[in-house]
Amino acid sequence: MKLQTKIQLFTSLFMLILVVLINTAVYSLFYKISIDNEVGELKGQTNQIVETLAENPDIPYDDLLRAFLPEEGMIRVYEADTSKLITIITKDAKYRSIPGEFSDAESHEVVKQSGEPRTVVIKKPIIWDDGTVVSLQLSKSLGALEETMRTLFYVFLVASIVIIIPMIIGGIFLSRFLLQPIKTFIHTMKDNTQEANWKKIHLQNRSKDELYEMEKTFNEMIEHLKENYEKQEVFVSDASHELKTPISIVKSYAQLLARRGKDNPEIFNEAVQAIDSEADRMQKLVEQMLLLAKNQQDSSHEIVDLAHLSRHTISTFQGAYDRNIVFHCKEENIFIQGNEDQLQQVIYILVDNALKYSKQDVTVEVTKSAQKAQLSVTDLGQGIPKAEQAKIFERFYRIDKARSRDTGGTGLGLAIAKSITELHGGRLILHSKEGEGSTFIVEFPILKED
Ligand code: ADP
């Protein structure tokens, strides 16, 4: 069942039950009060009969009782012990069939005879003219009241219908009003999945309710998905472009080997070397691409001593390369929060670049302030032109492609370093002057000792 039908059904049913309950309660209350009034009135009349009988012993009882006979009713008197009917006064014979007997208590009852309106009967014991105790019973038909109640019933029925019709129409409008944004939402989502576009919902002139919030969040999600999708597309096309060059080199060397390699050992060696180095390059490229993808999700948080980690990483470098790296760190215990392997990767990338793109000593310095921990890597190499400074953090961007190929660069190092730094709540800054050298600075929020 559609949500719209459910809302309509629920509101209509709820209103119907409410109206029926209220009307029934008012109807029953009115009926009870009316009966009580009738009983009270008839009791008063009975007392009046008793008083008049006592005050006028000379008037024949039957004549006196006739004077008090209700328009639609009956007066009966029953003898004690035998319950014999002493007298009965009525204008309508139908009342005679109402069952009756002597009652020594003052009471009242409402009697229902089939096909006839209800009758209220008041019973009161009195002293009769011969000095015996008798039961005076005054009956009155509730026909007029029942007629009124019937009219009231029809009034309530018509009133209920008159109330319910606008309520049903209101329910239809309410459900439409509530569901319109949801319908647009579903329509937009279907459109997005079927046609693979990035459609958003128009939010102009909308009141800022929960549905508005839902649609706004949806639009933000679409924007986010679109950005990620486009980034991925660029990444895939960049990556395939980067892989194309080594693959075509490998292919052409393999063809050269097939044609002339068997007879010419020089060509054979050159081809094998080139294939080997291109394979290395592809391996590095793939590894780095995987690293880049992985770094976007991984964010395990250990406590890392940046001073210790930097010292350790640099000593590994110095063992592997025949280059001097000057290390300055006045303080120990520079704690930050993050993933040790990823942080080491950042240091590795920056120091590796400094060594690759300069010939002199490289200086690494680790410092701390109240808010942040800082690691700077300075080289006295060729420097980076101002116009290139923002671009070098983009994936696969290399200033001098040919030179970078010689140094084994993939153009992914700084992109990886930047993404890891940002994942750790830090930032990567560059100060460089062409011909003088470069300083890369990474800043991380410091972990307070307590
Ligand atoms: P690559 O693998 O090519 O080094 P990176 O992303 O690490 O990729 O660097 C991107 C480019 O930035 C490099 O190709 C290089 O041109 C330039 N670059 C990076 N570090 C330095 C540096 N210390 N000095 C001069 N140029 C640099």
Residues whose N, C-alpha, C, O or C-beta is under 5 A from the ligand:
A	BS01	ADP	N353 A354 Y357 G381 G383 I384 I392 Y397 R398 I399 D400 S404 G408 G409 T410 G411 L412 G413 L414 A415 S438
